[in-house]
Every structure is written in structure tokens, then in C-alpha cells.
Amino acid sequence: MVDYRNYTVWKKAHALVLDTYKTTRNFPSEEKFNLISQMNRAALSIPTNIVEGCGRETQKEFLRFLHISSGSAFELEYLILVSSELKFIDLETSEKLMNQIAEIKKMLFSLIQKIKTYL
């Protein structure tokens, strides 16, 4: 069992959650059960799956949760693209979130590759 707080990728994913929640506060209220909910859940899924994977007994299980986390990062990336095109997010905010996601995706990929070498 590993302490998830030791992973830089978890710290960055946690910051992304906070930024995503702040961003979706400004969305139209009719998006409460659509984009707002979907974006917040996708963002929250990234660090949550890292945490859950850290609590598992084997590296293989941890790897599975890292893949889920990565999938959620891709999902959030698309949801930000759609929100930006719908003009719910300004260009500056969209770019900031996209850059955060790109960094997290790279870090998850590297961590996945590293763990695979031990399997």
C-alpha cells in the first residue's frame, strides 16, 4: 500500500479538480445535470482512481486504476473542448485546463510504463 499523497500526479490531478469545480460554477444553470455534472465527475475520477489504486494489494491492480484515471483525463479533455466551443469557458481558462490535463496524461503514462516494467 502506497500513500497517494506522495505522487506528484495525484497532487496535480487534485488541483485540476478544484479548478474544474471553480470553472463549472459559471456555467448556465440548465447544464447542472449535463456538462457540469459530467465534467466534475470526470475531473474527480482522475485523482480518485489514483487513490483507489494505491489502496490495492498488487501493482497489477494499481495499474488498472491508473488506466481508468487516464481515461477520465481524456474524457475531461473532450468535455472542456465542447464547453469551450459552446462558449461556457473562455479561451484562457480552457487553455489552462487543457495544459493541466496534458501534463497529467503524460505523468500517468510515465507512471504506467514504469509500473509495467516491474510486472
C-alpha positions in Angstrom: 0.0 0.0 0.0 1.4 3.4 -1.1 0.5 6.8 0.2 -1.2 8.5 -2.8 -0.2 11.9 -1.4 3.4 11.1 -2.4 2.6 11.1 -6.1 3.0 14.4 -7.9 0.5 13.3 -10.5 -2.1 13.0 -7.7 -1.3 16.5 -6.4 -1.7 17.9 -9.9 -5.0 15.9 -10.5 -6.3 17.2 -7.2 -5.6 20.8 -8.3 -7.3 20.1 -11.6 -10.5 19.0 -9.7 -10.5 22.3 -7.8 -10.0 24.3 -10.9 -12.7 22.3 -12.8 -15.2 22.9 -10.0 -14.4 26.6 -10.0 -14.9 26.8 -13.7 -18.2 24.9 -13.9 -19.7 27.3 -11.2 -20.0 29.8 -14.1 -21.9 27.5 -16.4 -25.6 28.1 -17.2 -27.8 26.6 -14.6 -29.6 24.4 -17.2 -26.2 22.5 -17.6 -26.3 21.4 -13.9 -27.2 17.8 -14.8 -25.4 17.7 -18.1 -22.0 19.2 -18.7 -21.4 20.5 -15.1 -22.1 17.1 -13.6 -20.1 15.2 -16.3 -17.1 17.5 -16.1 -16.9 17.4 -12.3 -17.3 13.6 -12.2 -14.6 13.1 -14.9 -12.2 15.5 -13.1 -12.9 13.9 -9.7 -12.3 10.4 -11.2 -8.7 11.2 -12.1 -7.3 11.6 -8.5 -9.9 9.2 -7.0 -8.7 6.3 -9.2 -5.1 7.0 -8.3 -6.1 6.9 -4.6 -8.1 3.7 -5.0 -5.3 2.1 -6.9 -2.8 2.9 -4.1 -5.1 1.1 -1.7 -4.9 -2.2 -3.7 -2.6 -5.0 -2.9 -0.9 -5.6 -6.2 0.9 -3.5 -8.8 -1.4 -5.0 -11.4 -4.5 -3.7 -9.6 -2.8 -0.3 -9.2 -2.1 -0.3 -13.0 -5.7 -1.0 -13.8 -6.8 2.1 -11.8 -4.2 4.3 -13.4 -5.6 3.3 -16.8 -9.1 4.3 -15.6 -7.7 7.6 -14.3 -6.1 8.2 -17.7 -9.4 7.5 -19.5 -11.1 10.1 -17.3 -8.4 12.6 -18.2 -9.2 12.0 -21.9 -12.9 12.4 -21.2 -12.4 15.7 -19.3 -10.3 17.0 -22.2 -13.2 16.4 -24.6 -15.7 17.9 -22.2 -13.6 21.1 -21.9 -13.4 21.3 -25.7 -17.2 21.1 -26.0 -17.7 23.6 -23.3 -15.2 26.0 -24.9 -17.0 25.7 -28.3 -20.3 26.3 -26.6 -18.7 29.5 -25.1 -19.2 28.3 -21.5 -15.5 28.6 -20.9 -13.3 31.4 -22.1 -10.1 30.7 -24.1 -7.7 31.4 -21.3 -9.5 29.1 -18.9 -9.8 26.4 -21.5 -6.1 26.5 -22.3 -5.1 26.4 -18.6 -7.3 23.4 -18.0 -6.1 21.7 -21.2 -2.4 22.3 -20.2 -3.1 20.8 -16.8 -4.7 17.7 -18.4 -1.9 17.3 -20.9 0.7 17.3 -18.1 -1.4 14.8 -16.0 -1.8 12.5 -19.0 1.9 12.5 -19.6 2.6 11.8 -15.9 0.1 9.0 -15.8 1.6 7.4 -19.0 5.1 7.6 -17.5 3.9 6.0 -14.2 2.0 3.3 -16.1 5.1 2.5 -18.1 7.3 2.4 -15.0 4.9 0.0 -13.2 4.7 -2.2 -16.3 8.5 -2.8 -16.1 8.0 -4.3 -12.6 5.3 -6.8 -13.7 
